[in-house]
Amino acid sequence: MPRGKADGTEPRLGRTLAQAAKDLVDSRLADSDLSPSMPSRELSVSVRKLHRAFTATEVHRRGLG
């Protein structure tokens, strides 16, 4: 599959990744080092992939995808 092309599983994985990041952030709200890079490090994904996961979640929620 060409880089940057989504297959049928990406939206579902994006929602799962976004939820995992939300749960992680919620559990660490008091941490002074909380930043976008923290959940990406903890979940072993790039910050860019994390942003794409949240974007995919928003697109799906709005019925745009």
N, C-alpha and C positions, 0 to 999 in steps of 0.2 A: 504494500500500500504506500503511495507517495506520502512523503512527510507533510504534515499539516492537514491531511484529509481525514475526516472523521468517518468511522464505520458505524454500524448500528449500535455498538456497545458503548461508544464514547459518552452519549448523553446520560446513560444509566451510571457509568463509572464516575462521571462528573458530579452527579447528584450525591453519590456515595462519598466521594472525596470532599465535596463542599460540606456535607454534614459532619464528616469526621473533623474537618478543620474548625467548624463552628463549635463542636463539642469540646475540642481541645482548647480553643480560645476561651470559651465559657469557664472551663476549669482552671484557667490561668489568668483571669482578669486582674488579679492583684499583683501579678509579676511585673516588676519594673522593666524587664527586658522584652515585654510583649511587643511584637512587631510582625509584619507580614512574613519575614524570613523565619520566625520561630516555628509556626505550624508547618511551613514547607520543610524545614529541617527535620522536625519530629516525624513527619509523614513520608519523608524521603522522596519528595518531589520538588521540582523547581518552583520558584515564586510565580513564574509565567504560567506553569501548568495549573497552579492553584487559582490564579486569576481566571484562566480559561474555564475551570470547573465551576466557578461562581457565575461566570457569564452564561455557560450552558444551562445552569440551573435557572437563571433568570429568564432566559429565552424560552425554556420549556414551561416554566410557570405561567408565562404570559401567552403561551400558545403560538409563539412566533417561529418555532423550529419544526 
